């Protein structure tokens, strides 16, 4: 869902940097071969992720929700030369798909895929993080936050995707809609936790930037 008028949205996209060729290939193959391709970050949001990462120049990045690897490759663009990006996903079937593109990239030695439940895996990673991107199952967003907040370096940034959830966060909440309920609770958590500074950007389906104090 876009929250800008279509003409303005098109103008923004057309006057922003294009995605690299490798990501164009990944984007195309995802739409051709993978279920739910709308889960892909996409060209414009990918450039936003890449820009934020380049501004931070992180040594260690954590991504929760690999999917086909698009956002990981965007985030890796800002990594320091010796840096490492850890990306977690529970879908074993997509591991090979993402790894194929990681291996084709400049960052093949800087990306480590971890397959399984992120709640179990995150505590096993000894590194502290400069940048985290949360984009997995929405019901666990708050749980992910509580796991990573003590593993963040001061000045680190937590990015959270889909925080406007197709506009459902301001609609009447249906009793069985656990995802929307979880996103609303998560947004409140981020806006009230004194350890971070938070702003929501109305980019695509909503992207939160939270800076650790």
C-alpha positions, 0 to 999 in steps of 0.5 A: 500500500502506498500512502502518497498520491500515485503521481507523487509516488511515481515521481519520487521513485523516478528521481531516486537511485535505480537498483543495481542490476543484480537486484533487478535480477533477484526482483524479477526471479522472485516474482517469477518463482516465489510465492507472495512476491509482494513480501519483497522490499522492492527497488525504492525501499531497497534504496532507502535501506541501502542509504541508511546503511551507508550513512551508519557504516555498520560493522555488524548488521542483523536482519530478521526475515531474509525472504529471497535476500533482497533487503540483505543485499541492500543493507550490506552495501553500507557494511564496513569492509570487515563487517558481517551481516547475519540474516535469519529466516525460518523458511528452509526452502528459500535458503538456496535461492537467497544464497545464490544471489549472495554468492553473486554479490560483492558481499558473499563473504560478509553475509551469513544465513541462519535458518530457524526460529529467530527467537532461538537464534538471536541469543546465540549471536555474540556480536553487538549490532549497529543496525537491525532490520526487523521484517518477519512475523508481525506477532513477534515484533515486540519479542524481537525488540526485547531480544535485540535492544540489549545487543545494540551498540549506542547510536545503533539503529533499529529499522522495522518494516510494515508498521502501518500494515496497509493502514489497518493500524488506524482502522477498527481492530477486528478481534481475530486480527492478531497481526494488526494488534501486534503491530499496534502494540509494537508501535506503542512500545517503540514510541514510549521506550526511553532507550530509543528515539523513534520516527515512523516514515510513511514509505510504502507500508511504513518504516520505523527508524529507532535510534538507540541512545 
